[in-house]
Amino acid sequence: MACPTITLTGITTEVWDCCRREARRMGVAFPEGDAGGVRHPEADADFAWDSVSATLQVTFTRTPSYIRCEMLEARLREGARMCGAK
């Protein structure tokens, strides 16, 4: 099941670096670069970070049936806040 695209604001270079570090710490093989895809046994997502506008767009293209899109968005937003996003 795919979810609507999530747009996060206030994603500065420092916040973006922190988010990638945290994803890797949690076992997500997160690629280098500002756009791409993340593949996981349970979910997949595409992402694009724009340093000029300090925005991150994430689209979960495959999710487990037991996790609602709203839950994924809430966790993503909380993780960004923990890394300093406003």
FITORDREN-37971 format. One record per residue (C-alpha): residue number from 1; chain; x, y negated, z negated. Coordinates in Angstrom, 3 decimals. Layout:
(NUM, A, (X, Y, Z))
...
//
This chain:
(1, A, (0.000, 0.000, 0.000))
(2, A, (1.362, -3.435, 0.904))
(3, A, (0.897, -6.556, -1.198))
(4, A, (0.497, -10.204, -0.170))
(5, A, (3.728, -12.171, 0.090))
(6, A, (4.822, -13.743, -3.198))
(7, A, (6.587, -17.115, -3.080))
(8, A, (8.724, -18.086, -6.056))
(9, A, (9.999, -21.638, -6.464))
(10, A, (12.941, -23.010, -8.425))
(11, A, (15.208, -20.191, -7.253))
(12, A, (18.548, -21.970, -7.304))
(13, A, (21.807, -20.241, -6.410))
(14, A, (22.395, -19.429, -10.083))
(15, A, (18.893, -17.993, -10.505))
(16, A, (19.209, -15.980, -7.281))
(17, A, (22.547, -14.511, -8.382))
(18, A, (21.044, -13.601, -11.761))
(19, A, (18.007, -11.954, -10.152))
(20, A, (20.205, -9.812, -7.920))
(21, A, (22.403, -8.822, -10.871))
(22, A, (19.366, -7.847, -12.933))
(23, A, (17.900, -5.805, -10.080))
(24, A, (21.164, -3.899, -9.737))
(25, A, (21.348, -3.433, -13.508))
(26, A, (17.901, -1.812, -13.351))
(27, A, (19.132, 0.618, -10.703))
(28, A, (17.737, -1.103, -7.610))
(29, A, (20.222, -0.984, -4.738))
(30, A, (19.994, -4.675, -3.880))
(31, A, (21.866, -5.713, -0.725))
(32, A, (24.086, -8.757, -0.400))
(33, A, (22.747, -11.602, 1.651))
(34, A, (19.794, -13.923, 1.549))
(35, A, (17.277, -11.775, 3.400))
(36, A, (16.648, -8.110, 3.896))
(37, A, (14.924, -5.126, 2.457))
(38, A, (15.089, -3.180, -0.755))
(39, A, (14.223, 0.492, -0.670))
(40, A, (13.459, 2.562, -3.749))
(41, A, (11.968, 6.046, -4.139))
(42, A, (8.752, 4.502, -5.499))
(43, A, (8.486, 1.128, -3.722))
(44, A, (9.911, -0.974, -0.903))
(45, A, (10.098, -4.739, -0.506))
(46, A, (11.325, -7.314, 1.979))
(47, A, (12.779, -10.592, 0.741))
(48, A, (14.029, -13.937, 2.025))
(49, A, (15.711, -16.606, -0.088))
(50, A, (15.967, -20.187, 1.173))
(51, A, (18.700, -22.104, -0.639))
(52, A, (17.585, -25.481, 0.745))
(53, A, (14.030, -25.252, -0.617))
(54, A, (15.063, -22.988, -3.547))
(55, A, (12.299, -20.527, -2.727))
(56, A, (12.209, -16.770, -2.624))
(57, A, (9.598, -14.858, -0.671))
(58, A, (9.003, -11.222, -1.520))
(59, A, (6.631, -8.810, 0.172))
(60, A, (6.152, -5.384, -1.370))
(61, A, (5.561, -3.207, 1.680))
(62, A, (5.057, 0.053, -0.229))
(63, A, (4.029, 0.483, -3.846))
(64, A, (2.862, 3.324, -6.064))
(65, A, (-0.911, 3.653, -6.193))
(66, A, (-0.901, 3.266, -9.974))
(67, A, (0.656, -0.244, -9.930))
(68, A, (-1.465, -3.174, -8.800))
(69, A, (0.047, -5.997, -6.738))
(70, A, (-0.784, -8.471, -9.513))
(71, A, (1.346, -6.479, -11.947))
(72, A, (4.297, -6.498, -9.562))
(73, A, (3.949, -10.236, -9.068))
(74, A, (3.800, -10.871, -12.817))
(75, A, (6.955, -8.805, -13.411))
(76, A, (8.759, -10.548, -10.565))
(77, A, (7.831, -13.997, -11.882))
(78, A, (8.848, -13.080, -15.429))
(79, A, (12.211, -11.790, -14.214))
(80, A, (12.830, -15.031, -12.323))
(81, A, (11.896, -17.051, -15.438))
(82, A, (14.323, -14.987, -17.516))
(83, A, (17.022, -15.945, -15.015))
(84, A, (16.200, -19.648, -15.361))
(85, A, (13.574, -20.325, -12.672))
(86, A, (11.195, -23.097, -13.599))
//
